[in-house]
């Protein structure tokens, strides 16, 4: 594996590889395709390749590109170029290419192999949560080929990496080892799968997060301000829309109750960015635009420079408030879980709060502290809740005491609000969860190189609420919150929601 000319000669682009394979097949050669991540090349992979080649004459291997590995932050350990080079160094491998797609389906249709080889651990398609094996088998049959399974020694790259090339420091590695001794990845995934039976209502304001990408070019000559060069604009469906989408990936039925403006409503954009199993109900705030939070972002570093709010944060009129309450009285009995994301911009007044607290079967709440409401939107406005999820600075605002420890603040808020379950997110310090009859559960943070912290708290609220509503063990709730937080901060704004299969793979990777 020294990167010699013969090794590099084997590595092709996908289009070039398709041409090469076509030429080999016209000569009567049978072509076998293997596909995978192959993050840590080991004896199991080598025997898989050797056995696969016995089915024909030419062995081509494609590897998943870095951007689609989906095993959590820090993975892959080896980048796509190094992985391709390592595979190409094997004598049994004739050609290697880096895939362009998340799965091999499109690759199979492009390369048209005679055989598509998978390991014996993929023999039972029912164990494949992604459904990829069935789709890949369909694809290879559609091009006149067939799927075949090798049967030899198998290892887990993730297990070997966790043991010998740990992505995390000793504190995190010890934490994961301790957790995995009591809870398997399968058990934790089963809890998340259990959320599918819940009917969930998500309520809060719609926020359009707009990123204006620019480049710093220097100080203005006439004014003491920084000048930037505009590059492009990108819009994301944020606020409660992002929460509804997170939840909808795990629950079959999701209701959405949200507030748009009666002008510049952005309703078409919002509807276009909602998942299909989210049923929205829109209320329209008079004399108001739909909230837009416009951020100027340095393009290269994805560093936010400043932001401008476009909104009317006055409270609803009596008529609008009454209409909202009437609707809630009608629909609340239909839902097992109500998740309220209160951004403090005027939608949720005292009468609505009283109704939510009284009529919800299970009420999960976050009151966000942001630039538009800091100090005026604290959790004490909800006299009762079944579960609250706050950032550390949000509970500090509630307690108005910087010298109190986080645990002391949690106990104080839990007692005042008669809320027996409280989660506090602490950014780089991880999460801490309190359940009255159990005590505290803590977990260090997983994220090492965050891309964008916006929306991470909303993602944690979304998935942990589903766990808490099912009375999942506290240390599992804390773990899930940290994994979800790590996935959220690795994502630019709300460019994607927390999805089932990548989350499950991430959990499996961590606990192997």
C-alpha positions in Angstrom: 0.0 0.0 0.0 2.7 2.4 -1.0 0.8 4.4 -3.5 2.9 3.1 -6.5 1.8 3.8 -10.1 0.1 0.4 -10.5 -2.1 1.2 -7.5 -3.1 4.6 -8.8 -3.6 3.2 -12.3 -6.4 1.1 -10.8 -8.3 4.1 -9.4 -10.8 5.4 -11.9 -13.6 7.9 -12.1 -17.1 6.3 -12.2 -17.7 7.2 -15.9 -14.3 5.9 -16.9 -14.8 2.7 -14.9 -18.2 2.2 -16.7 -16.4 2.4 -20.0 -13.6 0.0 -18.9 -16.1 -2.5 -17.5 -18.1 -2.4 -20.8 -14.9 -3.2 -22.8 -14.1 -6.1 -20.5 -17.6 -7.5 -20.9 -17.4 -7.3 -24.7 -14.3 -9.6 -24.4 -16.5 -12.1 -22.5 -15.2 -11.2 -19.0 -17.5 -11.5 -16.0 -17.4 -8.4 -13.7 -18.0 -8.4 -10.0 -18.8 -5.3 -8.0 -18.3 -4.8 -4.3 -19.3 -1.6 -2.5 -18.9 -0.2 1.0 -17.2 2.3 3.3 -14.1 0.2 4.1 -13.0 2.8 6.6 -10.4 0.5 8.2 -9.3 -2.2 5.7 -9.1 -5.5 7.5 -8.8 -9.3 6.9 -12.6 -9.6 6.7 -12.6 -7.2 3.8 -9.7 -8.9 2.1 -11.3 -12.3 2.3 -14.6 -10.8 1.1 -12.9 -9.4 -2.0 -10.9 -12.6 -2.7 -14.1 -14.8 -2.4 -16.1 -12.3 -4.5 -13.6 -12.4 -7.4 -14.0 -16.2 -7.7 -17.5 -15.5 -9.1 -16.0 -14.0 -12.3 -12.9 -12.4 -13.9 -12.8 -8.7 -13.0 -13.3 -7.3 -9.5 -14.3 -3.6 -9.2 -14.8 -2.0 -5.8 -16.5 1.3 -5.1 -16.3 3.1 -1.8 -18.7 5.6 -0.2 -17.6 9.2 -0.4 -16.8 11.0 2.8 -19.9 13.2 2.7 -22.2 10.2 2.8 -20.5 7.9 5.3 -23.1 8.9 8.0 -21.5 7.3 11.0 -21.3 10.4 13.0 -18.7 13.2 13.6 -15.1 11.9 13.2 -16.0 9.3 10.6 -14.6 8.3 8.3 -11.3 8.0 10.0 -9.5 7.7 6.6 -10.6 10.0 3.8 -12.0 8.7 0.5 -8.7 9.0 -1.3 -6.8 7.0 1.3 -9.5 4.3 1.4 -9.5 4.0 -2.4 -5.7 3.7 -2.4 -5.6 1.0 0.3 -8.2 -1.1 -1.6 -6.3 -0.6 -4.9 -3.1 -2.0 -3.3 -4.7 -5.4 -3.1 -3.8 -7.9 -5.9 -7.3 -9.3 -6.1 -8.8 -5.9 -6.9 -8.7 -4.8 -10.5 -10.4 -1.4 -10.3 -11.5 1.1 -7.6 -13.8 4.1 -7.8 -15.2 6.6 -5.3 -19.0 6.6 -5.5 -21.0 9.7 -6.2 -24.2 8.8 -4.3 -25.1 7.6 -0.7 -26.0 4.1 -1.9 -24.8 1.7 -4.7 -28.1 1.7 -6.6 -27.2 4.4 -9.1 -23.6 2.9 -9.3 -24.9 -0.5 -10.2 -27.1 0.9 -13.0 -24.1 2.8 -14.3 -21.5 0.1 -14.1 -23.8 -2.9 -15.0 -21.9 -5.6 -13.3 -22.6 -9.3 -13.8 -22.5 -9.9 -10.1 -22.9 -7.6 -7.0 -21.2 -9.2 -4.0 -22.1 -8.5 -0.3 -20.9 -10.1 2.9 -22.8 -12.7 4.8 -23.9 -10.2 7.4 -26.2 -8.7 4.7 -27.8 -12.0 3.9 -31.0 -11.3 5.9 -32.5 -8.2 4.2 -34.9 -7.8 7.2 -31.9 -6.7 9.3 -31.1 -3.8 6.9 -32.9 -0.8 8.3 -32.0 1.4 5.3 -33.7 -1.0 2.8 -30.6 -0.6 0.7 -29.9 -4.3 0.0 -33.4 -4.8 -1.5 -32.9 -1.8 -3.7 -29.5 -2.8 -4.7 -30.7 -6.4 -5.6 -33.4 -4.9 -7.7 -30.9 -2.7 -9.5 -28.5 -5.5 -10.3 -31.3 -7.6 -11.6 -32.5 -4.7 -13.8 -29.1 -4.7 -15.6 -29.1 -8.5 -16.1 -26.9 -9.3 -13.2 -27.4 -11.1 -9.9 -26.5 -10.5 -6.2 -24.2 -12.9 -4.5 -23.1 -13.3 -0.9 -19.7 -14.2 0.4 -19.3 -16.3 3.5 -16.1 -15.9 5.5 -14.7 -14.3 8.6 -16.3 -10.9 9.4 -15.1 -8.0 11.5 -16.6 -4.7 12.3 -14.5 -1.7 11.2 -16.3 0.5 13.7 -15.5 -1.9 16.5 -11.8 -2.0 15.5 -11.6 1.8 15.2 -13.3 2.3 18.6 -10.8 -0.1 20.2 -7.6 0.8 18.4 -8.1 4.2 16.7 -10.5 6.0 19.0 -12.0 9.1 17.6 -12.8 10.4 21.1 -10.7 11.2 24.2 -10.4 8.9 27.2 -13.3 10.5 29.0 -15.7 9.9 26.1 -14.3 6.4 25.4 -14.7 5.3 29.0 -18.3 6.8 29.0 -19.2 4.8 25.9 -17.7 1.6 27.2 -19.6 2.0 30.5 -22.9 2.8 28.7 -22.6 -0.1 26.3 -22.1 -2.5 29.2 -25.7 -1.8 30.2 -27.5 -0.8 27.1 -26.9 -2.2 23.6 -27.4 -0.2 20.4 -30.3 -2.4 19.5 -32.1 -1.6 22.7 -31.6 2.1 22.3 -32.7 2.0 18.7 -35.8 0.0 19.8 -36.8 2.9 22.1 -36.5 5.3 19.2 -38.5 2.9 17.0 -41.2 2.9 19.7 -41.9 6.6 19.0 -43.6 5.6 15.8 -46.8 4.7 17.8 -47.0 8.2 19.3 -49.3 10.9 17.9 -47.4 14.2 18.4 -48.4 17.8 18.1 -45.6 20.4 17.7 -46.4 24.0 18.4 -44.5 27.3 18.0 -43.5 30.1 15.6 -42.3 29.5 12.1 -38.9 31.2 11.5 -37.2 31.5 8.2 -33.4 31.4 8.7 -31.8 33.2 5.9 -28.0 33.1 5.3 -26.4 35.8 3.3 -23.0 34.4 2.4 -20.3 37.0 1.9 -16.5 37.6 1.9 -14.7 40.0 4.1 -12.8 42.5 1.9 -11.7 45.2 4.3 -12.6 48.3 6.3 -14.7 50.9 4.6 -12.7 54.0 3.7 -15.3 56.5 4.9 -16.9 54.8 7.9 -15.6 52.6 10.7 -17.4 49.5 9.4 -16.3 46.2 7.8 -17.0 45.9 4.1 -18.1 42.5 2.6 -18.5 41.1 -0.9 -21.9 39.4 -1.4 -21.8 35.8 -2.7 -25.2 34.1 -2.4 -28.3 33.6 -0.3 -29.8 30.4 1.2 -33.1 30.0 3.0 -33.9 27.4 5.6 -37.2 26.5 7.2 -36.4 26.9 10.9 -38.2 27.4 14.2 -41.0 25.0 14.7 -40.8 23.7 11.1 -37.4 22.2 11.8 -38.7 20.6 15.0 -41.7 19.1 13.2 -39.5 17.6 10.5 -37.1 16.1 13.1 -40.1 14.5 14.9 -41.7 13.3 11.6 -38.8 11.1 10.8 -39.6 9.0 13.9 -43.4 9.3 14.3 -46.1 8.3 11.9 -48.6 11.1 12.7 -47.3 14.7 13.4 -49.6 17.7 13.8 -48.1 21.2 13.4 -49.7 24.3 14.9 -47.8 27.4 13.9 -48.0 31.2 13.2 -47.2 32.9 9.9 -47.6 36.6 9.1 -50.5 37.9 7.1 -48.0 39.5 4.8 -44.8 38.0 3.3 -46.2 34.8 4.8 -43.7 32.5 3.0 -46.4 29.8 3.1 -45.4 28.2 -0.2 -41.8 27.9 1.0 -42.9 26.5 4.4 -45.2 23.9 2.8 -42.5 22.9 0.3 -40.1 22.2 3.2 -42.4 20.3 5.4 -42.2 16.5 5.4 -45.2 14.7 3.9 -46.5 13.2 7.2 -46.7 16.6 8.9 -50.2 18.0 9.0 -50.0 21.8 9.4 -52.5 24.2 10.8 -51.5 27.8 10.1 -52.7 30.9 12.0 -51.9 34.3 10.6 -50.7 37.2 12.7 -52.2 40.5 11.7 -49.9 43.4 10.6 -46.9 41.0 10.6 -44.5 39.2 8.3 -43.6 35.6 8.9 -40.5 35.9 11.1 -37.2 36.1 9.2 -33.8 36.0 10.9 -31.3 37.1 8.4 -27.7 36.3 9.1 -24.6 37.6 7.2 -22.2 34.7 7.1 -18.5 34.7 6.1 -18.5 32.1 3.3 -15.2 30.3 3.9 -15.3 29.8 7.7 -19.1 29.8 8.0 -18.8 32.4 10.7 -21.7 34.6 11.4 -21.0 38.3 11.3 -24.3 39.9 12.3 -28.1 39.3 12.0 -31.2 41.3 11.4 -34.7 40.2 12.7 -37.7 40.9 10.5 -40.8 40.4 12.7 -43.6 41.9 14.7 -43.2 40.5 18.2 -46.3 42.0 19.7 -48.8 39.6 21.4 -51.8 38.3 19.5 -55.0 40.3 19.5 -57.7 39.0 21.8 -59.6 37.6 18.8 -56.6 35.7 17.5 -55.7 34.4 21.0 -59.2 33.2 21.5 -59.2 31.4 18.1 -55.9 29.7 19.0 -57.3 28.6 22.3 -60.5 27.3 20.7 -58.4 25.2 18.3 -56.2 23.8 21.0 -59.2 22.8 23.1 -60.4 20.8 20.1 -57.2 19.1 19.1 -55.2 18.5 22.3 -57.1 15.4 23.4 -56.1 13.8 20.1 -52.3 13.8 20.8 -50.1 11.6 23.1 -47.3 14.2 23.2 -47.3 18.0 22.8 -43.9 19.6 22.1 -43.9 23.4 22.5 -41.0 25.5 21.2 -41.7 28.9 22.6 -39.4 31.5 20.9 -41.0 34.4 22.8 -42.1 36.3 19.8 -45.8 36.8 20.7 -47.6 33.6 19.7 -48.0 32.0 23.1 -49.7 34.1 25.7 -50.9 33.3 29.3 -54.3 31.8 28.2 -52.6 29.5 25.7 -50.0 28.4 28.3 -52.7 27.7 30.9 -54.6 25.5 28.3 -51.4 23.6 27.3 -50.5 22.9 30.9 -54.0 21.7 31.8 -55.0 19.7 28.8 -51.9 18.1 27.3 -51.4 14.4 28.1 -47.7 14.9 28.0 -46.2 18.4 27.6 -42.6 19.0 26.6 -41.4 22.6 26.6 -38.4 24.8 25.7 -38.5 28.6 26.2 -35.8 30.0 24.0 -33.7 33.0 25.1 -32.7 34.9 22.0 -31.7 38.4 21.1 -35.4 39.4 20.7 -36.6 38.4 24.1 -33.6 37.8 26.4 -34.7 37.9 30.0 -38.4 38.0 29.2 -39.1 34.5 28.0 -38.3 32.1 30.8 -39.6 28.7 31.7 -41.5 29.9 34.8 -44.3 31.1 32.5 -45.3 27.4 32.3 -46.5 26.5 35.8 -46.4 22.8 35.0 -44.8 20.6 32.3 -44.0 16.9 32.1 -40.5 17.6 30.6 -38.5 20.8 30.0 -35.4 21.0 27.9 -33.3 24.2 28.2 -29.8 25.4 27.4 -27.6 26.3 30.4 -27.9 30.0 29.8 -31.7 29.7 29.7 -32.0 28.1 33.1 -29.5 30.6 34.4 -31.8 33.4 33.3 -34.7 31.7 35.1 -32.7 31.4 38.3 -31.0 34.8 38.0 -28.0 33.5 39.8 -24.6 32.9 38.1 -23.0 31.3 41.1 -25.4 28.5 41.5 -24.4 25.1 40.1 -26.3 23.5 37.2 -27.6 20.7 39.5 -28.8 23.2 42.1 -30.6 25.2 39.4 -32.3 22.1 38.0 -33.5 21.1 41.5 -34.9 24.6 42.1 -36.7 24.8 38.7 -38.0 21.2 39.0 -39.5 22.1 42.4 -41.0 25.4 41.4 -42.6 24.1 38.3 -43.6 20.7 39.6 -41.7 19.2 36.7 -40.0 15.9 37.5 -37.9 15.6 34.3 -35.4 18.3 33.2 -32.7 18.3 30.5 -30.0 20.9 30.3 -27.8 21.2 27.2 -24.3 22.6 27.9 -22.7 22.8 24.5 -19.1 21.5 24.8 -19.7 20.2 28.3 -22.4 17.8 27.2 -25.9 17.2 28.6 -27.3 16.7 32.1 -30.7 15.1 32.7 -32.6 14.9 35.9 -35.5 12.5 36.7 -36.9 13.0 40.2 -37.1 9.3 41.2 -33.6 8.5 39.8 -31.4 11.6 40.1 -28.9 13.0 37.6 -27.5 11.5 34.5 -24.6 13.2 32.6 -22.8 12.7 29.3 -19.8 14.5 27.8 -20.3 16.1 24.4 -19.6 14.2 21.2 -19.1 17.0 18.8 -15.4 18.0 18.2 -15.6 20.2 15.1 -19.0 21.8 14.9 -20.1 23.4 11.7 -23.1 25.4 12.9 -24.7 25.4 16.4 -28.0 26.9 15.3 -31.0 24.6 15.9 -29.0 22.1 18.0 -31.2 22.7 21.1 -34.4 22.2 19.0 -33.1 18.9 17.7 -32.3 17.7 21.2 -35.7 18.7 22.4 -37.4 16.9 19.5 -35.9 13.5 20.0 -35.5 13.5 23.8 -39.1 14.4 24.2 -40.1 11.2 22.3 -37.8 9.2 24.7 -39.0 10.8 27.9 -42.7 10.4 26.9 -41.9 6.6 26.7 -40.1 6.6 30.1 -36.8 5.6 28.5 -34.0 5.1 31.1 -32.4 8.5 32.0 -28.9 7.6 30.9 -30.3 6.5 27.5 -32.2 9.8 27.2 -28.9 11.7 27.9 -27.0 9.6 25.4 -29.6 10.1 22.7 -29.6 13.9 23.4 -25.9 14.0 22.9 -25.9 12.0 19.7 -28.6 14.1 18.2 -26.8 17.3 19.3 -23.6 16.1 17.6 -25.5 15.4 14.4 -27.2 18.8 14.5 -24.0 20.9 15.0 -22.4 18.9 12.1 -25.2 20.3 9.8 -25.3 23.7 8.3 -28.4 25.5 9.7 -31.5 23.4 8.9 -30.1 21.9 5.6 -31.3 18.5 6.8 -33.3 17.1 9.6 -32.3 14.3 12.0 -33.0 11.1 10.1 -33.7 7.6 11.3 -31.2 5.5 9.4 -28.1 7.8 9.8 -29.0 8.3 13.5 -29.3 4.5 14.1 -26.0 3.9 12.3 -24.3 6.6 14.4 -25.6 4.9 17.6 -24.4 1.5 16.4 -21.0 3.0 15.5 -20.5 4.5 18.9 -21.5 1.4 20.9 -19.7 -1.2 18.9 
